[in-house]
Amino acid sequence: MAAKPIYRVVFHNQGEIWELYAREIFQSDLWGFIEVEAFVFEDANKLVVDPSSDKLRRIFEGVSRSYIPLNAIVRIDEVEREGTPKAVKAEGKVTEFPRPMSWPPRDDG
């Protein structure tokens, strides 16, 4: 049986670009969100720990599921193995994906 896939999820969060790794990702029942579960982090007992990765590990400690807005998602990739989670300052101009601000009017007539 093949190993469970690992997904790299890159998204905007409070002026930063976050890159996380997870084993489960799917469309949420909450409209406009992606659900991310089973986060994958490197071994915390390593001799050298990246501060950015450690920050994300602390933030997501105890989180079993996270709901990320679709308009915050930059990219989702299925990868062969996990990498180092990162949180870097978002630089340059980034425009969110356009979305309707309200539902179109209904024509019931």
KOLKERO-283301 format. One record per residue (C-alpha): x, y, z; residue in one letter. Coordinates in nm, 3 decimals. Example, Ala and Ser with C-alpha at 12.3 -4.5 7.8 and 13.67 -1.06 7.14 Angstrom:
2
<node><c1>1.230</c1><c2>-0.450</c2><c3>0.780</c3><res>a</res></node>
<node><c1>1.367</c1><c2>-0.106</c2><c3>0.714</c3><res>s</res></node>
# end
This chain:
109
<node><c1>0.000</c1><c2>0.000</c2><c3>0.000</c3><res>m</res></node>
<node><c1>0.135</c1><c2>0.344</c2><c3>-0.090</c3><res>a</res></node>
<node><c1>0.216</c1><c2>0.590</c2><c3>0.187</c3><res>a</res></node>
<node><c1>-0.035</c1><c2>0.864</c2><c3>0.258</c3><res>k</res></node>
<node><c1>0.035</c1><c2>1.173</c2><c3>0.048</c3><res>p</res></node>
<node><c1>0.179</c1><c2>1.486</c2><c3>0.202</c3><res>i</res></node>
<node><c1>0.058</c1><c2>1.828</c2><c3>0.092</c3><res>y</res></node>
<node><c1>0.245</c1><c2>2.156</c2><c3>0.100</c3><res>r</res></node>
<node><c1>-0.002</c1><c2>2.439</c2><c3>0.167</c3><res>v</res></node>
<node><c1>0.118</c1><c2>2.795</c2><c3>0.102</c3><res>v</res></node>
<node><c1>-0.109</c1><c2>3.079</c2><c3>0.216</c3><res>f</res></node>
<node><c1>-0.122</c1><c2>3.442</c2><c3>0.333</c3><res>h</res></node>
<node><c1>-0.164</c1><c2>3.512</c2><c3>0.702</c3><res>n</res></node>
<node><c1>-0.137</c1><c2>3.857</c2><c3>0.864</c3><res>q</res></node>
<node><c1>0.126</c1><c2>4.000</c2><c3>0.628</c3><res>g</res></node>
<node><c1>0.328</c1><c2>3.678</c2><c3>0.607</c3><res>e</res></node>
<node><c1>0.341</c1><c2>3.383</c2><c3>0.370</c3><res>i</res></node>
<node><c1>0.308</c1><c2>3.057</c2><c3>0.563</c3><res>w</res></node>
<node><c1>0.414</c1><c2>2.720</c2><c3>0.422</c3><res>e</res></node>
<node><c1>0.283</c1><c2>2.416</c2><c3>0.609</c3><res>l</res></node>
<node><c1>0.280</c1><c2>2.043</c2><c3>0.547</c3><res>y</res></node>
<node><c1>-0.021</c1><c2>1.821</c2><c3>0.617</c3><res>a</res></node>
<node><c1>-0.150</c1><c2>1.473</c2><c3>0.541</c3><res>r</res></node>
<node><c1>-0.519</c1><c2>1.565</c2><c3>0.500</c3><res>e</res></node>
<node><c1>-0.667</c1><c2>1.852</c2><c3>0.300</c3><res>i</res></node>
<node><c1>-1.016</c1><c2>1.893</c2><c3>0.160</c3><res>f</res></node>
<node><c1>-1.296</c1><c2>2.134</c2><c3>0.074</c3><res>q</res></node>
<node><c1>-1.474</c1><c2>2.243</c2><c3>0.390</c3><res>s</res></node>
<node><c1>-1.848</c1><c2>2.237</c2><c3>0.456</c3><res>d</res></node>
<node><c1>-1.794</c1><c2>2.600</c2><c3>0.561</c3><res>l</res></node>
<node><c1>-1.836</c1><c2>2.792</c2><c3>0.237</c3><res>w</res></node>
<node><c1>-1.510</c1><c2>2.948</c2><c3>0.116</c3><res>g</res></node>
<node><c1>-1.267</c1><c2>2.749</c2><c3>0.333</c3><res>f</res></node>
<node><c1>-1.021</c1><c2>2.463</c2><c3>0.292</c3><res>i</res></node>
<node><c1>-0.976</c1><c2>2.221</c2><c3>0.585</c3><res>e</res></node>
<node><c1>-0.622</c1><c2>2.117</c2><c3>0.672</c3><res>v</res></node>
<node><c1>-0.559</c1><c2>1.830</c2><c3>0.916</c3><res>e</res></node>
<node><c1>-0.275</c1><c2>1.610</c2><c3>1.040</c3><res>a</res></node>
<node><c1>0.001</c1><c2>1.871</c2><c3>1.029</c3><res>f</res></node>
<node><c1>0.354</c1><c2>1.738</c2><c3>0.968</c3><res>v</res></node>
<node><c1>0.647</c1><c2>1.905</c2><c3>1.145</c3><res>f</res></node>
<node><c1>1.013</c1><c2>1.811</c2><c3>1.163</c3><res>e</res></node>
<node><c1>1.152</c1><c2>1.646</c2><c3>1.475</c3><res>d</res></node>
<node><c1>1.172</c1><c2>1.911</c2><c3>1.750</c3><res>a</res></node>
<node><c1>1.472</c1><c2>1.733</c2><c3>1.905</c3><res>n</res></node>
<node><c1>1.703</c1><c2>1.827</c2><c3>1.617</c3><res>k</res></node>
<node><c1>2.024</c1><c2>2.005</c2><c3>1.705</c3><res>l</res></node>
<node><c1>1.950</c1><c2>2.301</c2><c3>1.476</c3><res>v</res></node>
<node><c1>1.594</c1><c2>2.434</c2><c3>1.472</c3><res>v</res></node>
<node><c1>1.473</c1><c2>2.698</c2><c3>1.227</c3><res>d</res></node>
<node><c1>1.304</c1><c2>2.981</c2><c3>1.427</c3><res>p</res></node>
<node><c1>1.035</c1><c2>3.021</c2><c3>1.160</c3><res>s</res></node>
<node><c1>0.952</c1><c2>2.650</c2><c3>1.174</c3><res>s</res></node>
<node><c1>0.955</c1><c2>2.654</c2><c3>1.554</c3><res>d</res></node>
<node><c1>0.712</c1><c2>2.949</c2><c3>1.553</c3><res>k</res></node>
<node><c1>0.465</c1><c2>2.756</c2><c3>1.336</c3><res>l</res></node>
<node><c1>0.504</c1><c2>2.442</c2><c3>1.546</c3><res>r</res></node>
<node><c1>0.411</c1><c2>2.641</c2><c3>1.859</c3><res>r</res></node>
<node><c1>0.117</c1><c2>2.812</c2><c3>1.685</c3><res>i</res></node>
<node><c1>-0.029</c1><c2>2.482</c2><c3>1.563</c3><res>f</res></node>
<node><c1>0.049</c1><c2>2.283</c2><c3>1.876</c3><res>e</res></node>
<node><c1>-0.274</c1><c2>2.111</c2><c3>1.981</c3><res>g</res></node>
<node><c1>-0.459</c1><c2>2.211</c2><c3>1.662</c3><res>v</res></node>
<node><c1>-0.630</c1><c2>1.912</c2><c3>1.505</c3><res>s</res></node>
<node><c1>-0.790</c1><c2>2.098</c2><c3>1.213</c3><res>r</res></node>
<node><c1>-0.747</c1><c2>2.442</c2><c3>1.060</c3><res>s</res></node>
<node><c1>-0.984</c1><c2>2.626</c2><c3>0.827</c3><res>y</res></node>
<node><c1>-0.803</c1><c2>2.846</c2><c3>0.574</c3><res>i</res></node>
<node><c1>-0.999</c1><c2>3.093</c2><c3>0.359</c3><res>p</res></node>
<node><c1>-0.983</c1><c2>3.009</c2><c3>-0.013</c3><res>l</res></node>
<node><c1>-0.875</c1><c2>3.363</c2><c3>-0.099</c3><res>n</res></node>
<node><c1>-0.570</c1><c2>3.328</c2><c3>0.129</c3><res>a</res></node>
<node><c1>-0.441</c1><c2>3.016</c2><c3>-0.050</c3><res>i</res></node>
<node><c1>-0.145</c1><c2>3.074</c2><c3>-0.281</c3><res>v</res></node>
<node><c1>-0.071</c1><c2>2.715</c2><c3>-0.374</c3><res>r</res></node>
<node><c1>-0.129</c1><c2>2.353</c2><c3>-0.272</c3><res>i</res></node>
<node><c1>0.113</c1><c2>2.082</c2><c3>-0.387</c3><res>d</res></node>
<node><c1>0.124</c1><c2>1.707</c2><c3>-0.329</c3><res>e</res></node>
<node><c1>0.487</c1><c2>1.632</c2><c3>-0.241</c3><res>v</res></node>
<node><c1>0.693</c1><c2>1.318</c2><c3>-0.183</c3><res>e</res></node>
<node><c1>0.809</c1><c2>1.417</c2><c3>0.165</c3><res>r</res></node>
<node><c1>0.766</c1><c2>1.699</c2><c3>0.409</c3><res>e</res></node>
<node><c1>0.997</c1><c2>1.997</c2><c3>0.410</c3><res>g</res></node>
<node><c1>1.063</c1><c2>2.270</c2><c3>0.661</c3><res>t</res></node>
<node><c1>0.754</c1><c2>2.478</c2><c3>0.746</c3><res>p</res></node>
<node><c1>0.820</c1><c2>2.850</c2><c3>0.697</c3><res>k</res></node>
<node><c1>0.671</c1><c2>3.186</c2><c3>0.784</c3><res>a</res></node>
<node><c1>0.823</c1><c2>3.472</c2><c3>0.584</c3><res>v</res></node>
<node><c1>0.724</c1><c2>3.835</c2><c3>0.547</c3><res>k</res></node>
<node><c1>0.513</c1><c2>3.889</c2><c3>0.236</c3><res>a</res></node>
<node><c1>0.699</c1><c2>4.126</c2><c3>0.008</c3><res>e</res></node>
<node><c1>0.587</c1><c2>4.289</c2><c3>-0.314</c3><res>g</res></node>
<node><c1>0.234</c1><c2>4.333</c2><c3>-0.435</c3><res>k</res></node>
<node><c1>0.007</c1><c2>4.035</c2><c3>-0.393</c3><res>v</res></node>
<node><c1>-0.355</c1><c2>4.056</c2><c3>-0.500</c3><res>t</res></node>
<node><c1>-0.607</c1><c2>3.812</c2><c3>-0.366</c3><res>e</res></node>
<node><c1>-0.815</c1><c2>3.602</c2><c3>-0.602</c3><res>f</res></node>
<node><c1>-1.124</c1><c2>3.798</c2><c3>-0.710</c3><res>p</res></node>
<node><c1>-1.449</c1><c2>3.687</c2><c3>-0.561</c3><res>r</res></node>
<node><c1>-1.804</c1><c2>3.822</c2><c3>-0.564</c3><res>p</res></node>
<node><c1>-1.880</c1><c2>4.042</c2><c3>-0.266</c3><res>m</res></node>
<node><c1>-2.243</c1><c2>3.926</c2><c3>-0.256</c3><res>s</res></node>
<node><c1>-2.470</c1><c2>3.677</c2><c3>-0.421</c3><res>w</res></node>
<node><c1>-2.617</c1><c2>3.784</c2><c3>-0.756</c3><res>p</res></node>
<node><c1>-2.982</c1><c2>3.898</c2><c3>-0.733</c3><res>p</res></node>
<node><c1>-3.238</c1><c2>3.625</c2><c3>-0.788</c3><res>r</res></node>
<node><c1>-3.491</c1><c2>3.655</c2><c3>-1.065</c3><res>d</res></node>
<node><c1>-3.800</c1><c2>3.481</c2><c3>-0.927</c3><res>d</res></node>
<node><c1>-4.034</c1><c2>3.627</c2><c3>-1.185</c3><res>g</res></node>
# end
